[in-house]
Amino acid sequence: MMELYLDLVSPPCRSVFLFARALKIPFEFKRVDLAAGQQYSQEFGEISIVRKIPVMKDGGFILTESTAILKYLVQKYSVADHWFPADLQQRARANEYLSWQHMNLRAHCSKVFLLKALFPIVMDAEVPKETMDAALENLKQSLNLLEEKFLQNKPFILGDKISVADVVAAVEMMQPLGTGVDGFEGRPKLIAWRERVKKELGEKLFEEAHEMLMKSSSLPQTLKSSSSFDKLKPMLQKLFR
């Protein structure tokens, strides 16, 4: 059976998890605790060489990067066309969002989360106000683009039906909520869109996928008490410099 190595605090991991579960794609869930440094543990054998997740292992084939994994699953399991349309222009629109999000919505949602959750213990200091203000402004601009360019007045990013782009976007927008920052606040269009995504994926499944994120207040202590903290700390500090 295909194996997926995931930490559900991570947005890319949640995207893969949600998509596979919602479409009933068979896989064995291998939990990797990033905060505990398990990505460096030899217990995962050849997967440990990758040192990042998500990772998919399908027989002897190993694949990294969430968008690559999603596209692999779409093609291997012949899912309904609306998830990643065969139509040239519709597929290009899906790829447009998937290409954009890495350095935009995903990066800015994650930056807010990391500043709130990890900056104090990694940098041994409070987050400077100007740093947090800049991160929140970047998040605001990315959300504006999601709403005005990608979603517009459509039910979903590609039109009337959900796609992998919606799964990835909805998961990314949840990340700041793990530290109490609600990017949906004051955005009724995005709130309504998120509810449609949740309904299509299954509300119970959506909540299950985000359970670890919503409990991430314990993340700093988990990281600090990890035997890998001294190894991880210099790497994490680079995120804030």
Rosetta blueprint (number, residue, H / E / L):
1 M L
2 M L
3 E E
4 L E
5 Y E
6 L E
7 D L
8 L L
9 V L
10 S L
11 P H
12 P H
13 C H
14 R H
15 S H
16 V H
17 F H
18 L H
19 F H
20 A H
21 R H
22 A H
23 L L
24 K L
25 I L
26 P L
27 F L
28 E E
29 F E
30 K E
31 R E
32 V L
33 D L
34 L L
35 A L
36 A L
37 G L
38 Q H
39 Q H
40 Y H
41 S L
42 Q H
43 E H
44 F H
45 G H
46 E H
47 I H
48 S H
49 I H
50 V L
51 R L
52 K L
53 I L
54 P L
55 V E
56 M E
57 K E
58 D E
59 G L
60 G L
61 F E
62 I E
63 L E
64 T E
65 E L
66 S H
67 T H
68 A H
69 I H
70 L H
71 K H
72 Y H
73 L H
74 V H
75 Q H
76 K H
77 Y L
78 S L
79 V L
80 A L
81 D H
82 H H
83 W H
84 F L
85 P L
86 A L
87 D L
88 L H
89 Q H
90 Q H
91 R H
92 A H
93 R H
94 A H
95 N H
96 E H
97 Y H
98 L H
99 S H
100 W H
101 Q H
102 H L
103 M L
104 N L
105 L H
106 R H
107 A H
108 H H
109 C H
110 S H
111 K H
112 V H
113 F H
114 L H
115 L H
116 K H
117 A H
118 L L
119 F H
120 P H
121 I H
122 V H
123 M H
124 D L
125 A L
126 E L
127 V L
128 P L
129 K H
130 E H
131 T H
132 M H
133 D H
134 A H
135 A H
136 L H
137 E H
138 N H
139 L H
140 K H
141 Q H
142 S H
143 L H
144 N H
145 L H
146 L H
147 E H
148 E H
149 K H
150 F H
151 L H
152 Q L
153 N L
154 K L
155 P L
156 F E
157 I L
158 L L
159 G E
160 D L
161 K L
162 I L
163 S L
164 V H
165 A H
166 D H
167 V H
168 V H
169 A H
170 A H
171 V H
172 E H
173 M H
174 M H
175 Q H
176 P H
177 L H
178 G H
179 T H
180 G L
181 V L
182 D L
183 G L
184 F L
185 E L
186 G L
187 R L
188 P H
189 K H
190 L H
191 I H
192 A H
193 W H
194 R H
195 E H
196 R H
197 V H
198 K H
199 K H
200 E H
201 L H
202 G L
203 E H
204 K H
205 L H
206 F H
207 E H
208 E H
209 A H
210 H L
211 E H
212 M H
213 L H
214 M H
215 K L
216 S H
217 S H
218 S H
219 L H
220 P H
221 Q H
222 T H
223 L H
224 K H
225 S L
226 S L
227 S L
228 S L
229 F H
230 D H
231 K H
232 L H
233 K H
234 P H
235 M H
236 L H
237 Q H
238 K H
239 L H
240 F H
241 R L
